[in-house]
Each structure stands twice: as structure tokens, then as C-alpha cells.
Amino acid sequence: MLFDQGGASRDQQRQGRSAATEGLPPDAVRNQLDKIFSSQAFGNSPQLCRFLRFVADQEIGGQGDQLKEYLVGVEVFRKDQSFDPRLDTVVRTEARRLRRKLTEYYQTEGLTDTIEIDLPKGSYRPVFRARPGMPQARVGRSAGLRSRGRFLAAGVFLAVAGVATYWLSTRATEPGPGHRSLHSIAVLPLENLSADPEQEYFSDGMTDALITDLAKLNSLRVISRTSVLQYKRVKRPLPEIARQLGVDYVVEGTVLGAGERVRINAQLIAVRNEHLLWADIYERDRGDALALQGELARAIARQISIHVTPQEQARLGSRSISPEAQDDYLKGRFNWHTRDQDRLMKSVEYFQRAIAKEPGYALAYAGLSDSYSVLSGRTTGPDRKDLLERARGAAKKAIALDDSLGEAHAGLAVSSWDWTWQEDEREFRRAIELSPGYATAHQWYAGLLTECGRVEEGLAEARRAVELDPLSPSVNQTLGWALYMARQYDRAIQQFQHAIEAFPDFTQSYASLGLAYEAKGMHREAIAVLETLMKLTGGAPPAAALLAHAHAGEGDRSEARRRLDEFKKRKDVTPILFALLSVDVGDKTGAFEWFAKGVEQRSMFIDEVKVEPMYDSLHSDPRFATLLKKMNLAN
């Protein structure tokens, strides 16, 4: 029989029973527990929270006499049946820490609390007692909630939060299909506990992997990575973060990668009453770190009563990968998310290294496809086709290795070259079926639907993308773009204005705002915002062309002629800009010739001609129908 160092004496047992029945209702004790768990003292101690929750639940449930060291070791610290308290002192050590933390709490934040919870020395049975001299009242929550790291610049954070608040406040009035009532959750950036800032890629990768796995559950709305990363090292109360993101639950925690092992602490909080629902610690081999996120996702789903189907269970599974290949994959994603040109090229290298080490690594192929696709959007001419073909090949390989990867199906659809709209739509729908919370798939699908002229369906997908990623500049831009293409100019202008306020360096929103002003006949406003765009981009050809277009709208075509002549001397200007300026100077024949070159090269923005308001004057020309037919957009 195992030795129980923590067995309580009969006097101690009687003390615990009498204390637990001092007229304190169980709900009052539980509320006090919640207050303790949300405090500064316990905010970064999920293991101690789990310890205290377990022993308190046992005592309240009348099973306090079973609280022995062995039981606590197995139930709280996940020890197996071979656990021997004589050799492993984890329970005693953590009990001492818990007592110190409780003392610290009641000497600071809990100084005026009406209920005291204690863990007497030599016992694992908690004592609940009313504190003498304190007014008896229902215990509420502390105003001081756990905080996350250091402040961002206040102005930037408040502007970003303003976009979320703006969108959340207006979505109920937006037309669209009925919205299902779903549980919603945000995984806040897991904190890197290592002393090495070079390990940020790993903690961010673990955050990303958990979000990706939770996004595979159809009954759960999961906020995407771009939005939650706005709160990295941001000191804000959880209810405020939850309100800005529009979620019911928040997951937060820490990651420590040391050598060949990784440890993850995670806790799940219900925001409505700031109740700590669950906390756990996982330690695995480093090569199992990504697979561990599926285990975490299942645990979280259980806690919030989400039904996980057998198909979803299968998608949450992941095979072990060599630590070296996994690290290369995580570094690839870390660089890909920046969207910086040089780091995108670096992401390609990392994904290729991961594949060289693990030829069957489907996620690495999916990442490689995404990198090539994003790079193709910054390239013109033959190089663009080459990058898209590489992206398509990598996506097909990923699907061949693992057909359940929603990211790979979305990557295959977005890298299309041959105007295969129906096939691409099937891939997008498959991606969303596999990963309903994957915001990028909804964003890209919104683009396809809108470009095909199905603008209301496109708007619905764009709104869904914003719902999943409310603080992403790119996703907010897509919603504004879809509103613009739907000729809802006032809404589009409002969307772009809020996006610019939050993301002043995201130049696409300036371009789109200028176009929306122009479409409304607000030429002076369009010129003003496009002049700002010229300064931000250093006079890049797209900005110069749009500014010339705005001047032409006001009746001055000289700038459009000048830019046409200038662009003909360059090799880096996409045909669509020549087409636009040709329309502005009244040269329709020239415009259609440039459109034809754009189709041949599969140039950026050529897909949009069917719905772009700038080309409405061409719709009656028979050549426009021929152009649409070449791109399979006639119907």
C-alpha cells in the first residue's frame, strides 16, 4: 500500500467538515473560488488553480475525506498508477505553493473578501470560513483581471479595437443570411516562457496550430490568428478583449520548448462570469507538439459541450513529425504570416527544408502552396504563371498526402490559372467544409463569388470572414471591396474609413476608398485620398494610375495621357492599368487590347472586370462580352 504523507488526522477532518458547513452556501464558495482564480496572484498559475478547484469540488461534494496525496497526484497532476508519493514530492511541493499563494492573495487583492479559503498544513482538505468583521454579501468578481504583458501604443490599439467595435455593432443591420447561434472562442497568443526571443516562432506556431484545429469544428466560431495577435503583450481585461472580438470564451496559456520536450499550460475562461472552466498542463516530445493541439482542441470542446463528430475527430488527429522538420514548418509559417517580400521567400526555404526532412509532410506542402500564391500576387508576366503553377502543384501534393487539410483545398482553388471557376468553387466549399472557421478560405471564396457576379453571396462570405478575423486589415479590406462591387458605396466608404483609422499603413484601403469616392462622383475626396496613397507608396504605378483616373473623372485627362506614356517605358506595369487609363482617355480599342494581354498573362485584377464599376461604360460594347467569354465569365 502506498504511503500517504498528506493524510489528514481525525481532528483535521472534523475541522474541515465543520468549516465547510459554517452556513456558507456552495454557490458563495464557488464564486469566491472564481474571484481567486481571476486575481493577479493566481492569473499565471493554472496548475494551482486546477489543484484548488479539484480539492474544493471534492469537499463541497462531500468527498473531502478521500483527499489523499495519491488521489491528488493522479487527478490533478496526471500521474499514472505507478505514482509513489514517497519518491515523487510534486503534490507536497505544489501544496506549499498553493498555501503561499492563498496567503499572498488574502494580504493583497482579497484583503476585504467576505469568505476565506484555506488549505491547512498537513492536509489536502480545504477550509471555507466567513471572515470575522467583514460584511456578508454575495462574492463578486475582482475588477482587476489577469493582464497580458506590456501595452501596445495606446492609439494604435484603440483604433484597432474601434474597427472590431464598429463591425460588431453594425453586423446585425447588415443584410445577409441568418446567422447560426454558435459558441465563439478566441485563443490569445500563448506566451513564450523561454528566455530566447528567437523561440517566438514556436509559441506563435502553437497558437496558430490550436486555432487551426479548433477551426475544424463546425459548431464553434474561432477568431483567426491575425486578430488575436493584436493582443500579444497587450494589457487589457479579458472581458474587454472578449467584447472587442465578440466571443464567449477565451483560451490563454504558456509554451516552453526545452530541448526535445515541450510543455504547454492552457486555461479556458467563460467570459460572461469570468469563470475558469478548465486548466491543464501538457508535456510531450517536441515532434508531437502539433499533434498535441488536437488533444487540446478536443479537451476545450468537451468543456463547452461542443459535439465533435467522428469526421471532426479524425481531422484533429496528426501524426508525429521529426522535431527538426516541425521547427522548419513553424518557421515557415512564422515568416509567411508577415507578408513581407523577403520573409515570404524565406518561408519557401523553410517549407522546402521541412519537406526534404519529411517527404510526407502534408502541412509543409500546404504552407509552400500558400507562399507561392502570395508571391504570385506581387508578380507580373511569366513569373506570375510559374509561381501559380508551383502553388498548384504543392497544394495537389498536400491533398494527395492528406485530403482533410482545408488549407490545401483553399490553396488549390486560389492558385487556379485556367478560369476553372466551378472547379475552384468546389475546392473552396470543400475547404470550408473541412475547416469552417478558416477565415482565409471565406475571404478568398468571397473574391471568387464576387468576381463571378454573385455579389450577394460574395458579401455573405466576406462578412463571415470578418466575423472570424475582425482585426485583420486584409479581411476588412475584402468586405469593403465586396460592398464596393455590390454598388453599396456608402457602406464601402464607411468600411474603408474605419479600416484606415485602424491600419494606417495598409495601402489597399486607401486605393479602394478612392475608388468608392470616385464611383459616387466625389472627385475631390477621391483625389485627396489618392494623393495620400501616392506618398505612402512612393508613387507606385497602381497609385499613379488611380490618381490619374480620379482627375479624369473630374474632366482632366492630361494626367491619364501622361501616365500612359510613362508606363509604356516600364516593364513592371500590369496590363490592367493600361486598360484603365485607355478608358479614361477615351481609347476603348486600346483598352480591349490591354484587357486581352491581361487575360493572356492572367494579370492581377483582370478577374474583376465583370463587376468593377470603373468598366460599366464598356458593358454595351460587344467586345466586352467576348472578353468575359475568354475568362469563362459570360454566364
C-alpha positions in Angstrom: 0.0 0.0 0.0 1.4 3.4 -0.9 2.4 5.8 1.9 0.0 8.8 2.1 2.1 11.7 3.5 -0.8 14.0 3.2 -3.5 12.0 5.1 -5.5 14.2 7.4 -5.9 13.5 11.1 -9.4 12.8 12.5 -9.3 16.3 14.2 -8.4 17.9 10.9 -11.1 16.0 9.1 -13.7 17.2 11.7 -12.3 20.7 11.3 -12.7 20.6 7.5 -16.3 19.3 7.8 -17.4 21.9 10.3 -15.8 24.7 8.3 -17.4 23.6 5.1 -20.8 23.8 6.8 -20.5 27.2 8.5 -23.7 28.3 6.8 -21.8 29.2 3.6 -23.8 28.1 0.6 -21.8 26.2 -2.1 -22.5 28.9 -4.7 -20.9 31.5 -2.5 -17.8 29.3 -2.1 -17.7 28.8 -5.8 -18.0 32.5 -6.5 -15.1 33.1 -4.1 -13.0 30.5 -6.0 -13.8 32.3 -9.3 -12.6 35.5 -7.7 -9.4 33.9 -6.6 -8.7 32.4 -10.0 -9.1 35.7 -11.7 -6.7 37.5 -9.4 -3.2 38.7 -10.2 -1.8 36.2 -7.7 -3.3 33.2 -9.5 -3.6 34.6 -13.0 -0.5 32.9 -14.3 -0.8 29.7 -12.2 -3.2 27.4 -14.0 -1.8 24.4 -12.2 -2.5 25.8 -8.8 -6.0 26.8 -10.0 -6.6 23.3 -11.1 -5.3 22.0 -7.7 -7.6 24.3 -5.7 -10.6 23.7 -7.9 -10.3 19.9 -7.5 -9.9 19.8 -3.7 -12.7 22.4 -3.3 -15.1 20.4 -5.5 -14.3 17.3 -3.6 -15.0 19.0 -0.3 -18.2 20.7 -1.4 -19.4 17.4 -2.9 -18.9 15.6 0.5 -15.9 13.6 -0.6 -13.3 15.5 1.3 -12.3 12.5 3.3 -10.9 10.9 0.2 -8.4 13.7 -0.4 -5.1 11.9 -0.1 -1.8 12.6 -1.7 -2.1 9.8 -4.2 -5.5 10.9 -5.4 -4.4 14.5 -5.9 -1.3 13.3 -7.8 -3.4 11.2 -10.2 -6.3 13.5 -10.7 -4.6 16.9 -10.6 -1.1 16.2 -11.8 -1.9 13.5 -14.3 0.3 10.9 -12.7 -0.2 7.2 -13.7 -0.9 4.3 -11.4 2.8 3.8 -10.6 2.9 7.2 -8.8 4.6 6.8 -5.4 4.4 9.9 -3.1 7.4 8.6 -1.2 9.6 9.1 -4.3 7.7 12.0 -6.1 7.0 15.0 -4.0 5.1 17.1 -6.6 1.9 17.1 -4.5 3.6 18.3 -1.3 5.6 20.9 -3.2 2.6 22.3 -5.0 0.5 22.3 -1.8 3.1 24.5 -0.2 3.0 26.8 -3.2 -0.8 26.9 -3.0 -0.8 27.9 0.6 1.7 30.7 -0.1 -0.4 31.9 -3.0 -3.6 32.0 -0.9 -1.7 33.9 1.9 -0.5 36.4 -0.8 -3.9 36.8 -2.2 -5.7 37.5 1.1 -3.0 40.0 2.1 -3.5 42.0 -1.2 -6.4 41.7 -3.6 -8.5 39.6 -1.3 -8.0 41.8 1.8 -11.7 42.7 2.1 -13.2 39.4 0.8 -16.0 38.0 2.9 -15.0 34.4 2.5 -11.6 32.8 3.2 -10.4 29.6 1.6 -7.5 27.9 3.3 -5.6 24.7 2.9 -4.4 23.7 6.5 -0.8 22.5 6.8 -0.6 18.7 6.7 -4.0 18.3 4.9 -5.4 18.5 1.4 -8.9 19.3 2.6 -9.7 23.0 2.1 -11.4 25.0 4.8 -14.1 27.6 3.9 -14.9 30.2 6.5 -16.6 33.6 6.8 -14.1 36.2 7.7 -15.0 38.0 11.0 -15.7 41.7 10.8 -16.4 41.6 7.1 -19.9 42.4 5.8 -21.6 39.3 4.4 -22.5 39.7 0.8 -22.5 37.6 -2.3 -19.0 37.4 -3.5 -18.4 39.1 -6.8 -15.6 39.4 -9.3 -12.5 41.4 -8.8 -12.2 44.4 -11.1 -8.5 43.7 -11.5 -8.3 40.9 -14.1 -5.3 38.9 -15.4 -3.4 41.0 -17.8 -1.2 40.1 -20.8 2.3 41.6 -20.9 3.1 45.1 -21.9 1.0 47.8 -23.5 0.9 48.4 -27.3 0.9 52.0 -28.3 -2.4 53.1 -27.0 -3.5 55.0 -30.1 -2.9 52.0 -32.4 -4.6 49.6 -30.1 -7.7 51.7 -29.6 -8.0 52.3 -33.3 -7.8 48.5 -34.0 -10.3 47.9 -31.2 -12.5 50.5 -32.8 -12.7 48.5 -36.1 -13.9 45.5 -34.1 -16.4 47.5 -32.2 -17.6 49.2 -35.3 -18.1 46.0 -37.2 -19.7 44.1 -34.3 -22.1 47.0 -33.8 -23.2 47.1 -37.4 -23.3 43.4 -38.4 -26.8 43.0 -37.0 -28.0 45.6 -39.5 -26.1 44.1 -42.5 -28.3 42.2 -44.9 -27.4 38.6 -45.3 -28.4 35.0 -44.5 -29.5 34.1 -41.0 -26.6 33.6 -38.6 -26.5 30.4 -36.6 -26.1 30.7 -32.9 -22.6 29.3 -32.2 -20.2 29.1 -29.3 -17.4 31.5 -30.0 -13.8 31.4 -28.8 -10.5 33.3 -29.0 -7.1 31.7 -28.4 -5.0 34.5 -27.1 -1.3 34.3 -28.1 0.4 31.7 -26.0 3.3 33.3 -24.0 6.8 32.2 -24.8 8.3 31.3 -21.4 11.8 30.7 -22.7 14.4 33.4 -22.3 15.1 33.3 -26.0 13.2 35.7 -28.3 14.2 33.5 -31.2 11.7 31.0 -29.9 8.7 33.3 -30.6 8.1 31.3 -33.8 7.4 28.3 -31.7 4.9 29.9 -29.3 3.2 31.6 -32.2 3.2 28.4 -34.1 1.5 26.6 -31.2 -1.1 29.3 -31.0 -1.7 29.1 -34.7 -2.0 25.3 -34.6 -4.6 25.3 -31.8 -6.6 27.9 -33.7 -6.4 25.8 -36.8 -7.6 22.7 -35.1 -10.5 24.5 -33.3 -11.5 26.0 -36.6 -12.2 22.4 -37.9 -15.2 22.2 -35.5 -18.4 23.2 -37.3 -20.2 24.1 -34.0 -17.6 26.6 -32.9 -16.7 30.1 -34.2 -13.0 30.6 -33.7 -11.3 34.0 -34.1 -8.4 33.8 -36.5 -4.7 34.4 -35.9 -4.4 37.8 -37.3 -7.0 39.3 -34.9 -5.8 37.6 -31.7 -2.1 38.6 -32.4 -3.2 42.2 -31.9 -3.4 41.3 -28.2 0.1 39.9 -27.9 1.8 41.7 -24.9 -1.3 43.9 -24.6 -2.5 44.7 -21.1 -6.3 44.5 -21.3 -9.0 42.9 -19.1 -10.4 39.7 -20.6 -14.0 40.9 -20.8 -12.8 43.9 -22.9 -10.9 41.7 -25.2 -13.8 39.3 -25.5 -16.2 42.2 -26.2 -14.0 43.5 -29.0 -13.7 40.1 -30.6 -17.3 39.1 -29.9 -16.5 35.8 -28.1 -18.0 33.8 -25.3 -14.7 32.0 -24.2 -11.0 32.8 -24.1 -8.1 30.4 -24.0 -4.7 31.6 -22.8 -1.6 29.9 -21.6 2.1 29.5 -22.0 4.6 27.5 -24.0 8.0 26.3 -23.0 10.2 24.4 -25.5 13.3 22.9 -23.9 15.5 20.6 -25.9 13.5 17.6 -27.1 10.5 18.4 -24.9 7.7 21.0 -25.0 5.3 22.0 -22.1 2.1 23.8 -22.7 -0.1 25.3 -19.9 -3.6 26.2 -21.1 -6.7 27.5 -19.4 -10.2 28.1 -20.6 -12.3 31.0 -19.3 -16.0 31.7 -19.7 -16.1 35.4 -20.2 -19.7 36.0 -19.1 -18.9 35.3 -15.4 -15.1 35.1 -15.9 -15.2 31.6 -14.6 -12.1 29.4 -15.0 -13.7 26.3 -16.7 -10.6 24.3 -17.2 -6.8 24.3 -16.9 -4.2 21.7 -17.7 -0.6 21.2 -18.4 0.7 19.0 -21.2 4.3 17.8 -21.8 5.2 16.0 -24.9 8.2 15.2 -27.2 8.8 18.2 -29.4 7.9 16.2 -32.5 4.4 15.6 -31.1 3.7 19.3 -30.4 1.4 19.9 -33.4 -0.5 16.7 -32.7 -0.9 17.9 -29.1 -3.0 20.8 -30.3 -5.7 18.4 -31.5 -5.8 16.9 -28.0 -6.2 20.4 -26.6 -8.9 21.2 -29.0 -10.9 18.1 -28.0 -10.5 19.0 -24.3 -11.8 22.5 -24.9 -14.7 21.2 -27.0 -15.7 18.9 -24.1 -15.6 21.8 -21.6 -18.0 23.9 -23.6 -20.3 21.0 -24.6 -19.4 21.0 -28.3 -20.3 17.8 -30.1 -17.3 16.6 -32.0 -18.4 14.4 -34.9 -16.3 11.2 -35.8 -15.2 13.0 -39.0 -14.0 16.0 -37.0 -12.3 13.7 -34.5 -10.3 12.2 -37.4 -9.3 15.6 -38.7 -8.0 16.6 -35.3 -5.5 13.7 -35.4 -2.0 14.3 -36.6 1.0 12.0 -36.9 4.3 12.6 -35.2 6.9 14.6 -37.2 10.6 14.9 -36.6 11.3 17.9 -34.4 13.6 19.4 -37.0 11.0 19.2 -39.8 8.4 20.6 -37.5 10.6 23.5 -36.5 11.2 24.3 -40.2 7.5 24.2 -40.8 6.7 26.5 -37.9 9.4 28.9 -39.0 8.0 28.9 -42.5 4.5 29.8 -41.2 6.0 32.5 -38.9 7.7 34.1 -41.9 4.6 33.6 -44.2 2.3 35.5 -41.8 4.4 38.6 -42.1 3.6 39.0 -45.8 7.0 40.8 -46.2 8.5 40.0 -49.6 11.9 38.9 -48.3 10.4 36.8 -45.5 8.0 35.2 -47.9 11.0 34.0 -49.9 12.4 32.8 -46.6 9.2 30.9 -45.8 9.6 29.0 -49.1 13.1 27.9 -48.0 11.8 26.7 -44.6 8.9 24.7 -46.1 11.3 23.1 -48.6 13.6 22.1 -45.8 10.7 20.6 -43.9 9.7 18.6 -46.9 13.3 17.4 -47.5 13.4 16.1 -44.0 9.8 14.6 -44.0 8.7 13.9 -47.7 5.2 13.0 -46.5 4.7 16.3 -44.5 1.3 17.5 -45.9 1.2 20.7 -43.9 4.6 21.7 -45.2 3.3 21.3 -48.8 0.2 23.4 -47.9 2.4 26.1 -46.5 4.6 26.1 -49.6 1.5 26.5 -51.8 0.4 29.5 -49.7 3.8 31.1 -50.0 3.9 30.7 -53.8 0.3 32.0 -54.1 1.0 35.2 -52.1 4.2 35.8 -54.0 2.3 35.4 -57.3 0.1 38.3 -56.3 3.2 40.6 -56.4 4.5 39.5 -59.7 3.6 40.2 -63.4 4.2 38.4 -66.6 5.5 34.8 -67.0 6.9 34.7 -63.4 3.3 35.0 -62.1 2.2 32.0 -64.1 5.2 30.0 -62.9 4.5 30.8 -59.2 0.8 29.9 -59.6 1.8 26.6 -61.2 4.2 25.9 -58.3 1.5 26.8 -55.8 -1.0 24.5 -57.5 1.5 21.6 -57.6 2.3 21.9 -53.9 -1.5 22.1 -53.0 -2.2 19.0 -55.0 0.7 17.1 -53.3 -0.7 18.2 -49.9 -4.1 16.9 -50.7 -2.7 13.6 -52.0 -1.0 13.2 -48.7 -3.9 14.4 -46.5 -7.2 15.1 -48.1 -8.6 16.5 -44.8 -6.5 19.7 -44.9 -8.8 22.6 -45.6 -5.9 25.0 -46.2 -4.6 22.8 -49.0 -8.0 22.8 -50.8 -8.2 26.6 -50.4 -4.7 26.8 -51.8 -5.6 24.7 -54.8 -8.6 26.9 -55.6 -6.8 30.3 -55.2 -3.9 29.2 -57.4 -6.1 28.5 -60.4 -4.8 29.7 -63.8 -7.3 28.5 -66.4 -10.5 30.2 -65.3 -12.0 27.0 -63.9 -14.5 28.8 -61.7 -16.8 25.8 -61.0 -13.8 23.6 -60.0 -12.3 26.3 -57.9 -15.7 26.8 -56.1 -15.9 23.1 -55.3 -12.4 23.3 -53.7 -13.4 26.4 -51.7 -16.5 24.7 -50.5 -14.5 21.6 -49.6 -12.0 23.8 -47.7 -14.9 25.4 -45.7 -16.5 22.0 -45.0 -13.2 20.7 -43.6 -12.3 23.9 -41.7 -15.4 26.1 -41.3 -13.5 28.5 -39.1 -10.7 29.1 -41.7 -11.2 32.9 -42.3 -8.9 33.0 -45.3 -11.0 30.4 -47.2 -14.1 32.5 -46.6 -12.2 35.6 -47.7 -10.9 34.0 -50.9 -14.2 32.4 -51.7 -15.8 35.9 -51.3 -13.5 37.0 -54.0 -14.4 34.2 -56.4 -18.2 34.7 -55.9 -18.0 38.5 -56.4 -15.8 38.2 -59.5 -18.4 35.8 -61.0 -21.1 38.4 -60.4 -22.7 36.7 -57.4 -22.2 39.7 -55.3 -24.7 39.0 -52.5 -23.2 35.6 -51.9 -19.8 37.2 -52.0 -20.8 39.7 -49.4 -22.1 36.9 -47.1 -18.7 35.2 -47.3 -16.8 38.4 -46.7 -18.9 39.1 -43.6 -18.2 35.6 -42.4 -14.5 36.2 -42.9 -14.7 39.4 -40.9 -16.6 37.6 -38.1 -13.8 35.1 -37.9 -11.0 37.7 -38.2 -12.3 41.1 -37.2 -9.0 42.8 -36.8 -7.3 41.7 -40.0 -6.6 44.6 -42.4 -6.8 42.3 -45.4 -10.1 40.7 -44.4 -11.6 44.1 -43.6 -10.4 45.3 -47.0 -12.2 42.4 -48.6 -15.5 43.3 -47.0 -15.2 46.9 -48.2 -14.2 45.7 -51.7 -17.3 43.4 -51.8 -19.5 46.3 -50.7 -18.0 48.5 -53.4 -18.5 45.8 -56.1 -22.1 45.5 -54.9 -22.5 49.2 -55.6 -23.2 49.8 -51.9 -20.8 52.8 -51.9 -21.8 54.5 -48.7 -21.2 51.3 -46.7 -18.0 50.7 -48.6 -16.7 54.2 -47.8 -17.6 53.7 -44.1 -15.8 50.3 -44.0 -12.6 51.7 -45.7 -12.6 54.7 -43.4 -12.6 52.6 -40.3 -10.0 50.3 -41.7 -7.7 53.2 -42.5 -8.1 54.5 -39.0 -7.0 51.2 -37.5 -4.4 50.2 -40.1 -2.9 53.4 -41.5 -0.1 51.6 -43.2 -2.3 49.2 -45.2 -2.3 50.9 -48.6 -5.0 48.9 -50.3 -7.7 50.5 -48.2 -6.6 54.0 -49.5 -6.9 52.8 -53.1 -10.3 51.3 -52.5 -11.6 54.3 -50.6 -10.5 56.5 -53.6 -12.4 54.2 -56.0 -15.5 54.3 -53.8 -15.4 58.1 -53.7 -14.9 58.2 -57.4 -17.9 55.9 -58.0 -20.1 58.3 -56.0 -18.9 61.2 -58.0 -16.9 62.6 -55.0 -13.9 63.5 -57.2 -12.2 66.0 -54.8 -12.4 63.4 -51.9 -11.0 60.7 -54.2 -8.1 62.9 -55.3 -7.2 63.8 -51.7 -7.1 60.2 -50.5 -5.2 59.0 -53.6 -2.6 61.7 -53.2 -2.0 60.3 -49.7 -1.7 56.9 -51.3 1.0 58.3 -53.7 3.0 59.5 -50.7 2.7 56.2 -48.9 3.7 54.1 -51.9 6.4 56.4 -53.3 4.3 56.9 -56.4 3.9 53.3 -57.3 2.2 52.6 -60.7 -1.2 51.5 -59.2 -1.4 54.6 -57.1 -0.4 56.9 -60.0 -2.9 55.3 -62.3 -5.8 55.6 -59.8 -5.0 59.2 -59.2 -4.9 59.9 -62.9 -8.3 58.1 -63.1 -9.7 60.4 -60.4 -8.5 63.5 -62.3 -10.1 62.2 -65.5 -13.4 61.7 -63.6 -13.2 65.4 -62.9 -12.7 66.2 -66.5 -8.8 66.5 -66.7 -7.5 63.7 -68.9 -4.0 65.1 -69.2 -2.7 63.1 -66.2 -4.0 59.9 -67.7 -2.3 60.5 -71.0 1.0 61.4 -69.2 0.9 58.2 -67.2 0.1 56.1 -70.2 3.3 57.4 -71.9 5.3 56.9 -68.8 4.1 53.4 -68.2 5.0 52.3 -71.7 8.7 52.8 -70.9 8.5 50.4 -67.9 8.3 46.6 -67.8 6.7 46.3 -64.3 3.2 47.7 -65.0 0.3 45.3 -65.2 -1.9 45.4 -68.4 -5.0 46.3 -66.3 -3.6 49.7 -65.5 -3.0 50.4 -69.2 -6.6 49.3 -69.9 -8.0 51.6 -67.2 -6.1 54.7 -68.4 -7.1 53.9 -72.0 -10.7 54.0 -70.9 -10.0 57.3 -69.2 -8.6 58.9 -72.4 -11.5 57.6 -74.5 -9.5 54.8 -76.3 -11.8 51.8 -76.0 -10.0 49.9 -78.7 -6.7 50.3 -76.8 -8.5 49.3 -73.6 -9.7 46.0 -75.0 -6.2 45.3 -76.5 -4.7 45.7 -73.0 -7.5 43.5 -71.5 -6.6 40.8 -74.0 -3.0 40.9 -72.8 -4.2 40.8 -69.2 -6.2 37.6 -69.9 -3.2 36.1 -71.7 -0.9 36.8 -68.7 -3.6 36.1 -66.1 -2.8 39.6 -64.7 -3.8 40.8 -61.3 -7.3 42.3 -61.2 -8.2 41.1 -64.6 -10.7 38.7 -62.9 -12.7 41.7 -61.6 -13.7 43.3 -64.9 -17.2 41.8 -64.9 -18.2 43.6 -61.7 -15.7 46.6 -61.4 -17.8 49.8 -61.6 -14.9 51.6 -63.5 -15.7 49.5 -66.6 -19.5 49.9 -66.5 -19.3 52.1 -69.6 -17.9 49.2 -71.6 -20.7 46.7 -70.9 -22.7 47.6 -74.0 -19.7 47.0 -76.3 -19.8 43.6 -78.0 -16.1 43.2 -77.3 -16.9 43.2 -73.5 -19.0 40.0 -73.9 -16.1 38.4 -75.9 -13.7 39.4 -73.1 -15.9 37.8 -70.4 -16.3 34.6 -72.6 -12.5 34.2 -72.7 -12.4 34.1 -68.9 -15.5 31.8 -68.6 -17.4 34.7 -67.0 -20.1 35.1 -69.7 -22.6 33.3 -67.5 
